[in-house]
Amino acid sequence: MAEVTIKVEGMSCGGCVRNVTGVLKALPGVEDAQVSLESASAQVRYDPARVEPAQLRAAVEGAGFDSPV
């Protein structure tokens, strides 16, 4: 397993955190995702053979949030 922290901009409440957490955990290869409103980031543990950080950012952006590199 690998871990990465990605920025998540545009979250304003607990519902946003749950939404981002849900889209990340739904990706094949994601073992865990801890999303923080305070730090505007997501700490993701994932299998690099199944998913890449670019796919994690794309899922966040698909949910309506920004994920700058």
C-alpha positions in Angstrom: 0.0 0.0 0.0 1.0 3.6 -0.7 -0.2 6.8 0.9 -0.7 10.2 -0.6 -2.1 13.5 0.6 -4.0 15.5 -1.9 -5.4 19.0 -1.6 -9.2 19.4 -1.7 -10.4 23.0 -2.2 -14.0 24.1 -2.0 -15.2 22.1 0.9 -17.3 24.1 3.4 -19.1 21.6 5.7 -19.3 18.1 7.0 -21.4 17.1 4.0 -18.6 18.0 1.7 -16.2 15.9 3.7 -18.6 12.9 3.5 -19.0 13.4 -0.2 -15.3 13.5 -0.9 -14.6 10.6 1.4 -17.3 8.5 -0.4 -16.0 9.2 -3.9 -12.5 8.3 -2.9 -13.4 5.1 -1.1 -15.5 4.0 -4.1 -12.4 3.8 -6.3 -11.0 0.3 -6.8 -7.7 0.1 -5.0 -8.5 2.7 -2.3 -8.2 1.1 1.1 -8.9 4.2 3.2 -9.5 7.9 2.9 -9.3 10.4 5.7 -10.6 13.8 4.6 -10.1 17.0 6.7 -12.1 20.2 6.3 -9.6 22.1 8.4 -6.6 21.2 6.4 -8.5 21.1 3.1 -6.9 17.7 2.2 -7.4 14.0 1.9 -5.0 11.4 3.2 -5.5 8.3 1.0 -4.1 4.8 1.5 -4.2 3.0 -1.9 -2.9 0.1 -4.0 -0.6 1.8 -6.6 -1.2 -1.2 -8.9 -4.9 -0.4 -9.1 -5.2 3.3 -8.9 -3.0 6.4 -9.4 -3.0 9.8 -7.6 -4.2 11.4 -10.8 -7.3 9.2 -10.6 -7.9 10.3 -7.0 -7.7 13.9 -8.0 -10.1 13.3 -10.9 -12.6 11.7 -8.6 -12.5 14.7 -6.3 -12.9 17.1 -9.2 -15.8 14.9 -10.5 -17.5 15.4 -7.2 -17.4 19.2 -7.7 -14.3 20.2 -5.8 -10.9 21.4 -6.9 -7.8 19.3 -6.4 -4.7 21.2 -7.4 -1.4 19.4 -7.7 
